[in-house]
């Protein structure tokens, strides 16, 4: 009873995505769709991630502390990325950015156990920079600050995961 849905995208590769009790969808390149791993991997499928990237409550709590520490340490640089962009004040933003992300959204998703893997969190962190660059430009102060913040958060997450979730809770992403 498996059916395929073909979505044409130019210059892409075909990938199959299997959903239990649903249909199989044939999608031409996940990258073109720009979906995070969380959005396309069924919860009961075998993981394609490194075992340390699967989230549990302990790791989720440590990630929240880590991100909050980075926010506190770099609050002047991070301020603009703490909350969603005001779409009333910046009407044009939604024309340039189709999937907004900010640190409050990431913390909320961690708190609600929305993420299934470290990769999905890093996808959203990367999206903060991508959105800032798309709207403001790669060499703008906001674009540069977004890159710095992204690099700090991802470096801290990688450090934590390379140490099996063990890190100094006083750490601030400078490791």
N, C-alpha and C positions, 0 to 999 in steps of 0.2 A: 504493500500500500504506500510505498514511498514515492513521492512525486518530486520533481525538480522545478524550481523557479529560476529562470534565467534572467539576470539583470544585466543588460549590455553596458559595458564601460569600455571606452577605447583603450587599446594598448595595455591590457591587463591579463592576469593569469586566472584560471578558473580554480575555485576552491569549493569543496563541499562542506557544509555545516550540518551536523546531525543533531536534531533535537528529539529527545525521547518522547514517544507517543505523539509526535508531530511529524510533519513532513520533512524530507531532506531538501535543503535549499542549496542550489548551486549559485554561488556568488562570484562574480568576476572581481577579484582583488579586494580583500579586506582593507588594504591601505587606502584605496581610493575612497572607500566609505569612511575611513578614519574612525573606526570603532575601537573601543578599548577591549582588551581581552575579556573583561567582565561581561561585556554585552553579547559575546558570541560563544562562550563555553558553558554548556549545561552544567548545573551544579553537581550532578551525579556522574559526570564523565571522568575518566582517568585524567589526572593533571598532566599538563605538558610543561609544568614549571618545575624548577628545582624544589626539592622538599622544603627548604627553608623559606620559600616564598609563599607558602600557604599560610593563611592567617588564622590565628586562634586568639582568644580573649587576651591572653598575656601579651602577645605581640601587638595587638590592636591598642591596648593601654599604653604600651611603651612608645608606639608610634605617635599617639596623641600627645604624650609628654614631650617627645622629641620635637614635634612640630611647634608646640606651644613654647618650648625653650628657644627655638630659633626665632619665633615671632617676637619674644621678649628681648632677645639679644639684639635683633636687627630691626626694632620697631620703627625707626625712622625710614628705612628703605622699604619695609614691608607694608606700611600703612595703606598704600593704594591697592594692595592685593588682598587685604583682609576681608572685604565685603564685595558683593556683586557690583558691577558697574551700574550706575544710575541711568537707566534707559530713557528717562524723561529728560535729564540734563544732556545726555549724549545719545541723541536719537540715531545718529549714523552708525553707532556701534554694532547694532544688530545686522547691518548691511555687510559688515566686514567680518563679524564673528558669529558663527552659527551655533556654537556650543560653549557658552561662557563657563569659566571655572575660576574659583578664588579659594583662598585658604579656609574661609568659614565653611564653604561647601565641602571641602575635603575633610575637615574636622567633624562636620555633621555626619558625613557618610561613614567615617570611622566609628563615631559614637553609635550609629544605627546599624553597624556591622554590614554595610552595603557592599564593601569590597570583599572579594574572595582571594585576591593575591596581591603581592607587593607590586607586580607589574601594572596592575590596574591603578594603584595609587600613583605610581610614577607616571603613568599615562596622563592623569589629571594634573599632576605637578608640571609636566612638560607642556600641557595645554595652556597653563597660565602664561608661560613665556610665549608660546605660539600666538595666543590671542593678543598679548601686549604688542608683539612685533607686527602682527597683521594690521592692527589699528593705528599704532604710533610710529612704526618704522624700526628697523633693526638697530640703527644708531641713535635713536632717541634715548633720553634719560630713562624713560619708563621701560623701554625695551632692554636696555643695559641692566637696569635694576632687576627686572624680571629674570634675566639670564643668571645673574648672581644668586638670586634667591633660589631659583630652580636648582642650580648647581650645588648650593649648600644643602638643600633638603635631600636631594638624591644622593649626594656623597654621604650624608649622615645615615640615610636609610641603608645604603650599601654596606657601610661600616657596621651598622647594627646587625644586618643579616649575615655578614661574613663572620660574625662572632656569635652565631646561633641565637640571636636575639639578646645577647648580653652586651650591655654598654653602661657607661656611667650615666645615671639618670640626671646628673648635673650637667651633662654634655650639651653642647649647643650647636652641633653641626660643623664644628671646626676640626674634627678628627680626620 
